[in-house]
Amino acid sequence: MGNKLKGKDLIKLGFPKNNSINIALGQISRYRKREKKERILEEAKEVLKTPEKFQGNAIWGKVAEGLVKPVEVKMHQLRNTRVPFSIYGENEIDEQAKFQLYDALKLPIAVQGALMPDAHYGYGLPIGGVLATDNAVIPYGVGVDIGCRMCLTIYPISISFLKGKVHQFENILKNHTKFGMRETHDKKQDHEIFYRDEFIEIPLVKRLKDKAFKQLGTSGGGNHFVEFGTVSITEENNEFGLKIGEYIGVLSHSGSRGLGANIAKHYTYLATKQCPLPKNVQHLAWLDLNTHDGQEYWLAMNLAGDYAKACHDNIHDRIAKELGAKPIAKIENHHNFAWKEMVNDRECIVHRKGATPAKNGELGIIPGSMTASGFIVRGLGNKESLQSASHGAGRKFSRKKCKEKFTKSDIKHQLNMNNITLIGGGIDEAPMAYKDIKKVMANQQELVEVQGTFTPKIVRMDK
């Protein structure tokens, strides 16, 4: 008997000559190739005998599914008509982003859609796109940075303290925040998330655990940031029990780092194999939630979202320790995620790719830019928007355009005009790259109610 397990070995066991053999060989090659052939064949025999016992199993679940109820792989065509949708601030949104949404609205699984006023072109769904689907999840409808989110902590510290000790606050950000692919904290901290079953039971996630541990409490590159700024509470009846006035705040924006990116890449690949679509919409390939891969992605996605929250908690804990103060309020929300929600009395999967959840009474943060104030908002539960709002100001110029159009001097001028200290940050994140946040907010008054503002003062980004 040769050491390498082959299809004919499985046929000898009695496996049907269909795709279940390819699935088994793929799973074994990916996750069990260092183990003895005899042992694997013994397990394979058990799977063949009672496949229903192995459904949901990390390694053999997909093989069992292939034996009991194989995933039907067929070319899907778009419908001729779109499902209902709403667009907010239509005149401010580029045509490419609208056409991306229009394509998504014709998917056989689509139920309802919406486009937020900060929307712009992306991969799969546009950034600022919201899509409700029937029992299916689109990995690119969630996005590569699963669980990318905002977190604001508010401190009972006088604003004059911030003005008088800029260098001290700069040093806190320089020493206690880490960005991009290379930087990690010297002193690593443990977290309960690393003891979750998913890190044991999902093979892909298990392999990513060390990376996730190293990157805990760090932020990504691009538009991710940690900022000190001024929080102005403008509503007495706010949800977090703060009096009208000004406070020091820390605002962070980042996601699930390498963990989320690898989960997105892996399951997007599986979706495109299981759900062939016309070339112009292939990034909208979905996973049926009744399948092994669909259920596994759902678990992995939720883990990545919780890991993103753990990263923000770690960042804010480190800064609170340096400030020697406890926050008196904390507001946070995802804006790259999928949720199970009721849409017109039926449970759907609601994808928000660059959109803030805005159920009635739900709090969120919509940032501006490094020189423009962001907004603390309370959702109004608008059903036409699928209870969503914008996730920021939205890009006016692409990263490439920014590098062609702006210089470091242009950015410096804007920072000086607004009295902002910037640590790191590239030309592609110039304040001028973004739309006017005030216009964006004006276009979503029926979606959210403003409770306060956050004005950046000291901004830290990737170099």
Secondary structure, 3 states (H helix, E strand, C coil): CCCCCCHHHHHHHCCCCCHHHHHHHHHHHHHCCCCCHHHHHHHHHHHHHCHHHHCCCCCCHHHHHHHHCCCCCCCCCCCCCCCCEEECCHHHCCHHHHHHHHHHCCCCCEEEEEEEEEEECCCCCCEEEEEEECCEECHHHHCCCCCCEEEEEEECCCHHHHHHCHHHHHHHHHHHCCECCCCCCCCCCCCHHHHCCHHHHCHHHHHCHHHHHHHCCCECCCCCEEEEEEEEECCCCCCCCCCCEEEEEEEEEECCHHHHHHHHHHHHHHHHHHCCCCHHHHHHCCEECCCHHHHHHHHHHHHHHHHHHHHHHHHHHHHHHHHCCCCCEEEEEECEEEEEEEECCEEEEEEEECEEECCCCCEEEECCCCCCCEEEEEECCCCCCCCEEECCCCECCCHHHHHHHCCHHHHHHHHHHCCCEEECCCHHHCHHHECCHHHHHHCCCCCEEEEEEEEEEEEEECC
